[in-house]
Amino acid sequence: MERTITLSASGTASAVPDMATVNLGVVSEASEAAAALSANTAAMSKIIEALKAAGVAARDLQTANVSVNPRYDYPGDGRAPHLVGYQVSNGLTVRIRNLADTGRILDLVVGLGSNQVNGISFGFSKPEEVADEARRNAFANARARAELYAAAAGVKLGQVVSIAEGSRGQGPRPLLRGRAMAADAAAPVPIEAGESELSVEVTVVWAIE
């Protein structure tokens, strides 16, 4: 039977993100559903046109959700609730490939009627470059542990028998967080991307000499 040592280890690599993804939307209300939908459509169409004019490619714009919901008034005095209007929501996911444009684009869409900004995330345009560094770190960590166990057992590591890569975790995760988003009427919204990391897990099998 071949004698082996099997070790699993993870490795991370961090870098400054160079792109952002923003979830924004428009919420419109009116007494009639058609009127609310018409106002919402006009506002979102204007936002999409402005984003394209600002340099955001069509492939980086994706509708996230569209909903039409009735609005009721609840008197709370025993009377039944009654319909008072309709609310239309339209969500849009925007990928901003030039991180420096993020604050300016947020100012632009809010000025054009976007009244919802649900979140912002940061990432890499070339994540494989960061992931490759994480892979090297993962293998180095696995080898260091294997050598430690081999020394403790009084044996010597031989050739690598197999290498298997696991999942890359949850994708980019923020390590350093600056200000998230603070609206300022006199200046673009300040955006600080901080630093993000990618994580890779690897399992390596070594023969024992």
N, C-alpha and C positions, 0 to 999 in steps of 0.2 A: 504494500500500500504506500502510495506516495505521501510523504509528509509535507504539509503546507501550513502557512500562516495566512489567515484571512482578516483583513482590517477594513473597516468603513470609516470614512472621515469626510468632513465638509470643508469647503474653502470659500472664501468670499473675496470680492474685489469691489472697490468703490471708485466712483468717478462723479464728476459734476454733470448733472443731466443737461441735455442740449435741446430738449423739446418738452412741450406741456400738452396736456389734454384737459379741456374745460367742459363741464356740463352746464349748459345754460338753457333758459327757456323764457317763454312769454305766457303769462296768464291774463286772460281777458274775461270780463264779466258784462252781461247785458240781460235785459228782461226777456229777450227772445234768444233761442239757441242759434238761429241763423245769424243774428246780429253779432253775437259773441264770436261765432266762428269766422265771420267775415272780418271783424276787427283783428282777430288773432292772426288770420292768414295774411292780412296786409302788413302787420307788424313783423311777422317772421320772414316774409318774403323780402322786406326791406333790409332786414338784418343779414340774410343770406347773400343778397346782392352786394351789400357793403363789405362783407367778409371776403367774397371773391375779388372785389375791387382792391381790397387791402393786401391781396397776395395769397390768401388761403385757397388751396386747390380744392376742386370739387370732391376729390377722393378723400379729403380730410374733413368733410362735413357729412354727418350722418344723423338722421332723425331718430331720436331715442324713444319718444312716445308722443301720442296724440290722444287726448281724452276730452269728452264733453260730459259734464255732470250738472244735474239740477241743484239749485240752492234753495233751501227751505228756511223759513222763519219759525222758530220755536217759541211761542209766547210764554210758555211756562205757567200759565194760569188755568190749565185744564183744557184750553182750546187746542184743537188739532193743528199740527204744523201745516203751513201753506206755502206753495211755491212762490218764490220771489224773483227767480231769474235762473241764469245758467252760467257756468264757468267752463271755459275752454283752456286747456293747457297744451302747449307744444314744446317738447324738449329737443334740444339739439346738442350733439357731441361734436366738439371742435378740436381738431389736432393742430397744434401750432408748432411748426417745425423750426422756427427761429425763436428761441426762448426769449430773446430780448424784446420781441413784439408782444409778449403776453399782456403786459399792463396796458399798452396802447389799444389792443384789441378789446380788452374788457371795458375800457372807457368808451370805445366805439359802440359796442352792442348795448350797453346800458343807456347811452345817449339816444339810441334808436328805439328803445322801448323794451329791452329785455329786463324783466323784473324778477328773474330767478337766476341765481348762480349757485348751483348745488355742490360744486366741488371742483378741485383742481388736483391733478396728479402729474408727476414728472417722470420722464423716461429717457431712453437713449435711442438715437436714430440708428446706431450700429451696436446693438446689444451684444452681438457675438464677440466683439473685441473685448468687452468687459467680462463676458462669460468665460472666454479662453483664459484670461488671467485667473479667474476663480478656479478653473479646472487645474491649472498648474499648482495653485495653492492647496487645493484639495488633495492632489496626489502627493505633494510634499508632506502634508500633514499625515496622510496614511502611511507613508514610508517611515516617517519619524516614529510613529507609534509601533510600526512593525519591527523596527530596529530595537526599540526599547524592550518589546516582548521577547525578541530573539535573544538579546543580551541577558535578560532575566532568566530565560530558559537554558542558557548556555549553548545556544546553537547559532548558526550563521545563515543569513538570508541568501537565497539563491536567485534564480531568474524569476521574472514575473510570469505567472501562469495565465492570469486573466485580469481584465479591467472592465468594470461595469459602472456606467454612470446612472445615478438616480435622478429624481426630479430636481428641478432648479428652484425649489421652494415656491414662494409666493410672487416671484417676479421682483422688480425693483422695490426696495423698501427704503423709506427716508431714514437717514442716520442723523443728519443735522437739520433742525427746523428753524427757519427764521420767521419773520412776520408772514402770516398767511396772506391776507388781503386786507388792506386798510384803505377805504375810499378817501380820496382827497380831491376836492373840487378844483384845486389849483395845479395839480400835477397828476401824471399817470399813476394808476394803481401800483404801489410797490410790490414787486414779486421777488421773493428770495427762494431759490430752488434748493439751497443747501447742497447736500451730497447724498447720493443713493448708492445702493449696493445690489449685487447679484450674488446668489448663493448656489453652489453646486455640491452634490454629494457623490462620492465615488467609493466603490468597493474593489479592493485589489487583493489578489491571491498570489503569494510568493511560495516558491518551493523552498524547502529547507535543505541546505547542503549537508 
